[in-house]
Structure formats: C-alpha cells, structure tokens
Amino acid sequence: MRAPVNPLDLFPGGTPALLAVTVAVFVLAGVVKGVVGLGLPTISMAMLALVMAPAQAAALLIVPSLITNLWQARPWPTLFLTLRRIGALQVGVCVGTIAGALWLGAPSGHWASVCLGLALIAYAAWGLFGSPPSVPRRHEQMLGAVVGVVTGVITAATGVFVIPAVPYLQALNLGKDGLIQAMGISFTVSTVALAAGLALNGGYSSGTAGASVLMLLPALIGMALGQWLRNRLSARTFKLCFMISLALLGAYQVVQGWTA
C-alpha cells in the first residue's frame, strides 16, 4: 500500500507556514473572483510572489484558474456566439504567450517582479479611472488579435492575463452577462497557454500539477464565499478597495524589483 502524499512534499522547500499562506491566498483570490468576476490569477501572483519564485506561483494557479474560468464561461448555449466575437483575441493570446515563453523564459527574478508590478498598477489605474471607447465591429478581429498578442507576452512574463484583454473586452459592449462569459473564455485560453509556456520552460512538472490541484479547493471555497458576499455588499465599494490595494501592491513589486 502506498503511503499517503504529504502536501508539503508538493511545495519545494515547503513548510507548514508556507502551505497555510498559500491556501489563504487562494481563498482570498477566490473571494475576489466571486465578487467581481476576475482577479484570481492577479491577486494570487501578486501575493504569492512575495513568498516564492514567480514561476512557482504561476504554476500553482493553473488548475484553480482553469476550473474557475471554465465555470465562468457558462452558459453553454451562448458560448459559440461569444467565441466568434473574441476568437481573434484568443488566437493572439496563444501566439503571444508561447512566443513570450520561448523569448523570455519562465517568470523569474527581478524583471518579472517589475513587470508584474507595472501590470498591476496599469490594471488598477484602468479600473479606477478608465472608460474604454467602443470598438467598431469592422475592426474587432484585427484589434483583437493585436490585443491578444500583447496580453500573451505579458502573461508569459508575469503570469497575469488581464491587461490589456479585459479593457478590450469591456470596449466590445457585450453586456454584463456577455462580459462575464467573455472573460471566462479568455482567461481559460490564457491559462492553457500559460501552462503550455511553463511546460516548454520546464516549469510545470507532475509535482507542480499536484500542488496546483491541491489549491483548487481553497479557490472554489473562496469563489463560493465571494458569490455569497456579492449579494450582500456594494460591488462598487469593494472594487474600489480592491483596485487601490492592487495599485499599492504593484508599486511595492516595482520598488522591490528595481532595488533588489
């Protein structure tokens, strides 16, 4: 009979404290996603990068991000219609992520910390002050492909795939439900592309996959809690606090990266 797997064995250099912190981060990230529809990879990467290598943090978020985004991509009857609108974006994301992974390597070191911080600040600034214009239907495919490639390169460098994909999706005027579904589709594709990029760089092993699966339950618990809170809190106030927190955390990442 095989001995039961010790969860700490799935974390290189892992300690009970590191495991507890990682679980708490995924619960928090799940809560954020449950309330505002996004933020699981963003908050996970930002906080985990403080206690582990960016590449390890990026690998941990693969399974929780994939499953929660697949759930968000519903309802299935409208999936194909939404995918037709944002298909070029998804192709660009795949191309940009794989090319970025081959060019930049796995997220690591001070460069990744600075890039992640800048991405967080840009995202927070857009969330607080941005009001993206509408994209003409005749330009959607061409612009979507360009936005996808840029998003993919940023994903390869930082493990975060919200910039500039989310502002672009909002500019399509898909409606509330359509936007939530489009983000779920886009984040799913980005997650798969990120996993492929990490695998090409040797950053996604079977042990890493096991640790990522282990983090699925905390993420789902957090997401369920976030959906419960969404019906009881002001989403506007919560999002304001969330964006300010991301901006401060991003500034810390940039300073840490430049001064290290």
C-alpha positions in Angstrom: 0.0 0.0 0.0 1.4 3.4 -1.0 1.9 5.9 1.8 -0.4 9.0 1.7 1.1 12.0 -0.1 2.3 14.7 2.3 1.0 18.1 0.9 4.3 19.7 1.9 6.2 17.4 -0.5 4.5 19.2 -3.4 6.0 22.5 -2.4 9.8 22.9 -3.0 11.2 23.9 0.4 7.7 23.9 1.7 6.9 24.5 5.4 3.5 24.3 7.2 3.6 28.2 7.3 4.1 28.4 3.5 1.3 26.0 2.9 -1.0 27.9 5.2 -0.2 31.2 3.5 -0.7 29.7 0.0 -4.1 28.3 1.0 -5.1 31.6 2.5 -4.1 33.5 -0.7 -6.2 31.2 -2.9 -9.2 31.6 -0.6 -8.8 35.4 -0.8 -8.3 35.3 -4.6 -11.4 33.1 -5.0 -13.4 35.6 -2.9 -12.3 38.4 -5.2 -13.2 36.5 -8.3 -16.6 35.5 -6.8 -17.4 39.2 -6.2 -16.1 41.0 -9.3 -15.7 38.2 -11.8 -11.9 38.3 -12.1 -8.8 38.7 -10.1 -7.8 35.1 -9.2 -4.5 35.0 -11.1 -3.8 38.7 -10.4 -4.1 38.5 -6.6 -2.6 35.1 -6.5 0.5 36.1 -8.4 0.9 39.4 -6.6 0.7 37.9 -3.1 2.5 34.6 -3.8 5.4 36.3 -5.5 6.2 37.8 -2.0 6.9 34.3 -0.6 8.0 32.2 -3.6 9.5 32.4 -7.0 7.2 33.9 -9.7 7.5 30.8 -11.8 6.3 28.6 -8.9 3.4 30.9 -8.2 2.4 30.9 -11.8 2.4 27.1 -11.9 0.3 26.9 -8.8 -2.5 28.9 -10.2 -3.0 26.8 -13.4 -5.6 24.3 -12.1 -7.6 26.7 -9.9 -7.7 29.3 -12.7 -8.7 26.8 -15.3 -11.6 25.3 -13.4 -13.0 28.5 -12.1 -12.8 30.1 -15.5 -14.5 27.2 -17.2 -17.3 27.6 -14.7 -17.4 31.3 -15.5 -17.6 30.6 -19.3 -21.2 29.4 -19.0 -24.0 29.5 -20.2 -23.0 27.0 -22.8 -25.8 27.9 -25.3 -24.3 31.3 -25.9 -20.7 30.1 -25.8 -20.2 29.8 -29.6 -21.7 33.2 -30.4 -19.4 34.9 -27.8 -16.4 33.0 -29.0 -17.0 34.2 -32.6 -16.7 37.8 -31.4 -13.5 37.2 -29.5 -11.9 34.4 -31.5 -9.1 36.6 -32.9 -8.2 37.7 -29.3 -7.8 34.1 -28.2 -5.6 33.2 -31.2 -3.4 36.2 -30.4 -3.2 35.2 -26.7 -1.9 31.7 -27.6 0.7 33.1 -30.1 1.8 35.8 -27.7 2.1 33.5 -24.7 4.0 30.8 -26.4 6.3 33.3 -28.2 6.8 35.2 -24.9 7.6 32.0 -23.1 10.2 31.0 -25.7 11.7 34.5 -25.7 11.5 35.5 -22.0 11.6 32.1 -20.3 9.6 31.3 -17.2 8.5 34.2 -15.0 11.5 34.8 -12.7 13.8 37.2 -11.0 13.6 41.0 -10.7 12.4 41.5 -14.3 9.2 39.5 -13.6 8.7 41.4 -10.3 8.9 44.8 -12.1 6.6 43.7 -15.0 4.1 42.2 -12.6 4.1 45.5 -10.5 3.6 47.6 -13.6 0.8 45.4 -14.9 -1.0 45.6 -11.5 -0.6 49.4 -11.4 -1.9 49.8 -15.0 -4.8 47.5 -14.3 -5.7 49.3 -11.1 -5.5 52.7 -12.8 -7.8 51.5 -15.6 -10.2 50.1 -13.1 -10.3 53.3 -11.2 -10.3 55.9 -14.0 -10.6 54.1 -17.3 -13.6 54.3 -19.6 -12.6 52.4 -22.8 -14.3 53.5 -26.0 -16.4 51.2 -28.1 -14.6 49.2 -30.7 -16.2 49.3 -34.2 -17.3 45.8 -35.3 -15.3 46.0 -38.5 -12.1 46.4 -36.5 -12.8 43.8 -33.8 -10.9 40.9 -35.3 -7.7 42.9 -36.3 -7.6 44.8 -33.0 -8.5 41.7 -31.0 -5.5 39.8 -32.5 -3.1 42.6 -31.6 -4.5 42.9 -28.0 -4.3 39.1 -27.7 -0.6 39.0 -28.6 0.3 41.8 -26.2 -1.8 40.1 -23.4 0.0 36.8 -24.2 3.5 38.3 -23.9 2.5 40.0 -20.6 1.1 36.6 -19.4 4.4 34.8 -20.3 6.4 37.5 -18.3 4.1 37.8 -15.3 1.6 35.0 -15.1 -1.2 37.7 -15.1 -3.5 37.8 -18.1 -5.9 40.7 -17.5 -4.0 43.5 -19.3 -5.0 44.6 -21.9 -7.5 41.9 -22.6 -10.1 43.0 -20.0 -10.3 46.6 -21.1 -10.6 45.4 -24.7 -13.5 43.1 -23.8 -15.3 45.9 -22.0 -14.9 48.0 -25.1 -16.9 45.5 -27.1 -20.1 46.4 -25.2 -21.1 42.7 -24.7 -23.4 43.5 -21.8 -23.0 42.4 -18.2 -23.6 38.6 -18.8 -21.7 38.6 -22.1 -18.7 40.3 -20.5 -18.5 37.8 -17.6 -18.7 34.9 -20.1 -16.1 36.5 -22.4 -13.7 37.0 -19.5 -14.2 33.3 -18.6 -13.4 32.2 -22.1 -10.4 34.5 -22.4 -9.0 33.6 -19.0 -9.5 29.9 -19.8 -7.5 30.2 -23.0 -4.8 32.2 -21.3 -4.5 29.6 -18.5 -4.0 26.8 -21.0 -1.5 28.9 -23.0 0.4 29.7 -19.8 0.5 26.1 -18.8 2.0 25.3 -22.3 4.5 28.0 -21.9 5.6 26.8 -18.5 5.9 23.3 -19.8 8.1 24.4 -22.6 10.4 26.1 -20.0 10.3 23.1 -17.7 8.3 24.9 -15.1 5.3 22.6 -15.0 6.1 19.2 -13.7 3.8 16.4 -12.3 4.7 17.6 -8.8 3.7 21.1 -9.6 0.5 19.9 -11.1 -0.3 18.1 -7.9 0.2 21.2 -5.9 -2.0 23.2 -8.3 -4.8 20.6 -7.9 -4.4 20.9 -4.1 -5.1 24.7 -4.4 -8.4 24.1 -6.3 -10.5 23.5 -3.2 -9.4 26.7 -1.4 -10.1 28.7 -4.6 -13.6 27.2 -5.0 -14.4 27.8 -1.4 -13.3 31.4 -1.8 -15.3 31.8 -5.0 -18.4 30.5 -3.4 -17.9 32.9 -0.5 -17.4 35.7 -2.9 -20.6 35.0 -4.8 -22.4 35.0 -1.4 -20.8 38.3 -0.5 -21.7 39.8 -3.9 -25.4 39.7 -3.0 -24.7 41.5 0.4 -22.0 44.0 -0.3 -21.7 47.0 -2.6 -19.7 45.7 -5.5 -18.7 49.3 -6.4 -17.1 49.9 -3.0 -15.5 46.5 -2.9 -14.0 47.0 -6.4 -12.7 50.5 -5.3 -10.9 49.0 -2.3 -9.6 46.1 -4.5 -8.2 48.4 -7.2 -6.4 50.6 -4.6 -4.9 47.6 -2.9 -3.7 46.3 -6.2 -2.1 49.6 -7.1 -0.2 49.7 -3.7 0.8 46.1 -4.1 2.0 46.7 -7.7 4.0 49.8 -6.5 5.7 47.6 -3.9 6.6 44.9 -6.5 8.1 47.6 -8.8 10.2 49.1 -6.0 11.3 45.7 -4.8 12.3 44.6 -8.3 14.3 47.8 -9.0 16.1 47.9 -5.7 16.9 44.2 -5.2 
